[in-house]
Amino acid sequence: MTRTPGTPLGIRLQPFQGGVFVQGIDENGVVWAWNATHPERKLAAGDRLIMVNGLQVETTWPSWCAVLAELRRTTVTLVVVRPQLSPNHEREEDSPLPEFLEAQASNSLDHLLPDGFMDTLPRGTAAECGVTECCICLEDLEPTEEVVLLPCKHVFHPGCAETWLTRVPTLMCAKCPMCRQHLPLQLKQQQDSPLTTAIAPVVGAVTARDTAPAAVDTAPAAVDTSPAAVEP
C-alpha cells in the first residue's frame, strides 16, 4: 500500500503472547481503502504481523524501533500470518480474539509522529535564543546558527532534535532530552486528519501478502517500551 504525506495508515496494532497483532482498522485510512479493493487479502483483527518492508519483526526493543521507522515510510509492504481456523470456522484457542484486542483502553494508544512535525516547531538563531551549545551533540553554536525551539523552551540543532525525537517515532516517546517534557498534545491538535495510532507498534503504507503461520511477531500499529500497541 502507498499513502500520501499526512494520510494515516489507519491500523491499530497490539502486542500479545509473543507477537504483534492487528487490533483494528479505522475507516478512511490507507488500510481501509486497501481492504475495500482487495477483499481476498484484506487485513483484519487477529492477523499477526511478521515482516515490514523486508524487515523481520522480532520481540526486541531495537527491532520495534526499526519497524516503526519503516512504518513511517510512504510505501510499506507488510507480511502477515492469518489466524488458524478450526473445522467449524472458529479461531483456535491460541489465536487472539478480536474482543480481547478491542478491549484495550483507548488512552493506552500511542501514535506515530505526523509527517513534517518538525515544521511545526519554531526556529530562530542561537543568539536570539540565548544559547551557545547544542545539548544533544555538545557542539558550540555560532550566534547566527539556526536552532529549533521545543515547547519546553530548550534549544537544539534542528537535525539533532529530529534525530533524537524520531529514534522511537511515536508521540509518547517524543520527549525533550533535557527535561523529558512530551510534545504530544500540541502535535495532535495541529493535525487536520486522524493520526496513525497504536498500542504498541505502528504502520505506514503497505502491500500486504499472506504467509503460512510462522514464528515471527510484531506489527506496526501498537507500540510501547516493550511492544504494546500502536495505531498508524
C-alpha positions in Angstrom: 0.0 0.0 0.0 1.1 3.6 -0.6 0.0 6.7 1.1 0.4 10.4 0.5 2.0 12.5 3.2 -0.4 13.2 6.1 -2.7 10.3 5.3 -3.0 7.9 8.2 -2.4 4.2 7.7 -5.4 3.7 9.9 -4.3 0.4 11.5 -4.1 -0.4 15.3 -1.6 -3.0 16.4 -1.4 -4.8 19.7 1.5 -7.0 21.1 0.1 -10.1 22.6 1.5 -13.5 23.5 4.9 -13.0 21.9 3.6 -11.4 18.7 2.2 -8.2 17.2 -1.4 -8.4 16.1 -3.8 -6.2 14.2 -6.2 -4.8 16.8 -8.4 -3.0 14.4 -8.8 -1.0 11.2 -10.0 2.6 11.1 -12.3 3.9 8.4 -10.9 6.2 5.7 -7.3 5.2 6.3 -4.9 3.6 3.8 -5.6 0.0 5.1 -9.3 0.5 5.0 -9.1 1.6 1.3 -6.8 -1.4 0.6 -9.3 -3.8 2.2 -12.1 -2.3 0.1 -10.3 -3.1 -3.2 -8.6 -6.3 -2.1 -11.3 -8.2 -0.1 -9.5 -11.5 -0.7 -6.3 -10.2 1.0 -7.7 -7.7 3.5 -6.1 -7.2 6.9 -8.3 -8.0 9.8 -8.3 -8.1 13.6 -6.3 -11.1 14.8 -3.8 -11.1 11.9 -0.2 -11.3 13.1 2.5 -9.0 11.6 5.8 -10.8 10.9 7.6 -8.6 8.4 7.6 -4.9 7.4 9.5 -3.8 4.2 11.5 -7.0 4.3 12.4 -6.4 8.0 11.5 -9.3 10.2 9.6 -8.3 13.3 11.2 -9.6 16.5 10.3 -9.2 20.1 13.1 -6.8 21.0 13.1 -3.1 21.5 15.7 -2.4 18.8 13.6 -4.4 16.3 10.5 -2.5 17.3 12.2 0.9 16.8 13.4 -0.2 13.4 9.9 -1.4 12.4 8.4 1.9 13.5 10.8 3.7 11.3 9.7 1.6 8.3 6.0 2.2 9.1 6.5 5.9 8.6 7.6 5.5 5.0 5.3 6.4 2.2 5.2 2.9 0.9 5.1 -0.1 3.2 5.0 -3.8 2.5 3.5 -6.0 5.3 3.7 -9.8 5.6 1.1 -11.2 7.9 0.0 -14.6 9.3 -3.7 -15.3 9.2 -5.2 -16.8 12.4 -5.8 -20.6 12.1 -9.5 -21.6 11.9 -10.9 -24.8 13.3 -13.2 -27.0 11.2 -16.3 -25.1 12.3 -14.6 -21.8 11.2 -13.9 -20.6 14.7 -10.5 -19.3 15.8 -8.1 -21.7 17.5 -7.7 -21.2 21.3 -4.1 -19.8 20.8 -5.3 -17.1 18.4 -6.1 -13.7 20.0 -9.7 -12.9 19.8 -10.8 -9.5 18.3 -12.8 -9.0 21.5 -9.6 -9.1 23.6 -7.7 -6.9 21.2 -10.5 -4.3 21.1 -10.8 -4.4 24.9 -7.6 -2.3 25.4 -8.2 1.1 26.8 -8.1 3.8 24.1 -6.0 6.0 26.3 -3.2 3.4 26.1 -2.9 4.0 22.3 0.2 5.7 21.0 0.5 7.5 17.7 3.2 7.7 15.1 4.7 11.2 14.8 3.0 13.0 12.0 4.8 13.8 8.8 6.6 17.1 8.9 6.1 17.6 12.6 9.5 19.4 12.8 8.0 22.1 10.6 5.5 23.0 13.4 8.3 23.8 15.8 9.6 27.5 15.9 13.1 28.3 14.6 15.5 31.1 15.5 19.2 31.8 15.8 21.4 30.8 18.7 21.8 34.5 19.7 18.1 35.2 19.7 17.5 32.2 22.0 20.5 33.0 24.2 22.3 29.6 23.8 25.8 28.8 22.9 25.7 25.0 22.8 23.5 22.2 21.4 23.0 19.9 24.4 22.4 16.8 22.2 25.7 16.8 20.2 27.5 19.2 22.7 28.9 21.3 19.8 29.2 25.1 20.1 26.6 27.1 18.3 27.5 30.1 16.2 25.4 33.2 17.1 23.7 33.2 13.7 23.3 29.5 13.5 19.7 28.2 13.1 18.2 26.3 16.1 14.8 24.8 16.8 12.9 25.6 20.0 10.9 22.8 21.7 7.7 23.7 23.6 9.7 23.5 26.9 11.9 26.3 25.5 15.0 24.1 25.3 17.0 24.7 22.1 18.9 22.4 19.8 20.3 21.9 16.2 17.2 21.1 14.1 18.9 17.9 12.8 19.9 16.8 16.3 16.4 17.4 17.6 14.8 15.5 14.8 17.2 12.5 15.2 16.5 12.4 19.0 12.7 12.7 18.7 12.4 10.1 15.9 14.6 7.4 17.4 11.3 5.9 18.6 8.9 7.9 16.3 5.8 8.0 18.4 4.1 10.8 20.3 4.5 9.2 23.7 8.3 8.7 23.2 8.9 12.2 21.7 10.4 13.9 24.8 12.9 16.7 25.3 16.3 15.2 26.1 16.8 17.9 28.8 13.5 17.9 30.8 11.7 14.9 29.3 8.6 17.0 28.5 6.4 15.5 25.9 5.5 17.2 22.6 2.2 15.2 22.0 -0.8 17.3 22.7 0.3 20.3 20.6 1.2 18.0 17.7 -2.2 16.2 17.8 -4.1 19.4 17.8 -2.3 20.6 14.7 -3.4 17.6 12.6 -6.3 18.1 10.2 -6.8 14.3 10.0 -6.6 11.4 12.4 -3.2 10.1 13.2 -2.0 6.6 12.8 -2.3 5.1 16.2 -1.1 2.1 18.1 -1.0 0.5 21.5 2.5 -0.8 20.7 3.7 -0.9 17.1 2.7 1.3 14.2 2.3 1.1 10.4 2.8 3.2 7.3 1.7 2.4 3.8 1.7 -1.2 2.7 1.3 -4.0 0.3 0.1 -7.0 2.3 0.6 -10.6 1.4 -0.1 -13.8 3.3 2.3 -16.4 4.5 1.9 -19.7 6.2 1.8 -19.4 10.0 5.4 -18.6 11.0 7.2 -17.8 14.2 7.8 -14.0 14.0 5.8 -11.3 15.6 5.4 -7.5 15.9 3.4 -5.3 13.7 3.0 -1.5 13.2 0.1 0.0 15.0 0.8 -0.8 18.6 3.9 0.4 20.4 5.3 0.5 23.8 8.7 0.3 25.6 8.0 -3.4 25.5 6.0 -3.9 22.3 2.5 -2.9 23.4 0.0 -1.4 21.0 0.0 1.3 18.3 -2.2 2.6 15.6 -0.6 4.1 12.4 
